[in-house]
Amino acid sequence: MHKTTFLFSFLLIAVVASGQMNPVNNLNHWQQYLTPNNFYELSWEEPTAPHDELLGYNIYRENELYLFHTGSTNLFHLPQGSNDYSLLEYNLEESQGYYAHVTAVYTTGESEFVQTVYVAPPALKTQQFAKTKAILYPNPTNGILHIGNENLDKIVLFDVTGKQIKEFQPQPQIDLSELPKGLYLIKLFSAEGIWVDKIIVE
């Protein structure tokens, strides 16, 4: 009896000591074409705890490593000129989509992946996306931000990791004085398209 208990305890300690490199959960993909830009969001949930120390995530296009990503559990496409990622720019000549997956990267190694999502090709067979412009002033701002774009549907504010902070109704100015100082992304939605730009709160 004592030998069995000792053996079980030893095996349990050995399993725990070998580390836990759990995969990411609930991988999702959203994509929409709004003239003249292709927008997407690739999102996932953190691995189930407990796990080893997490360094970040590897994003793959098929078996090709596309990006090592840290700081958030999503990846946004922004128009050219706004630190955009080129996740959609793959197999453009053949205009084919591809399967993407995300793995968790730990200090002890890389997890397996358990989910894949299909990413369709861009609606435009080009890597050159026309830059639309948000009319924002003053920028940097110490609180009140004026918005010169008209006929908006909504205004959404994000932090630099892509996490949504607040949504505003269409209006010519918004009050950001309650936000901590720093860099933010603002997204303006209208029937004509989506404008994305950086703002600095001082």
Order of alpha helices (4+ residues) and beta strands (2+ residues): alpha-beta-beta-beta-beta-beta-beta-beta-beta-beta-beta-beta-beta-beta-beta-beta
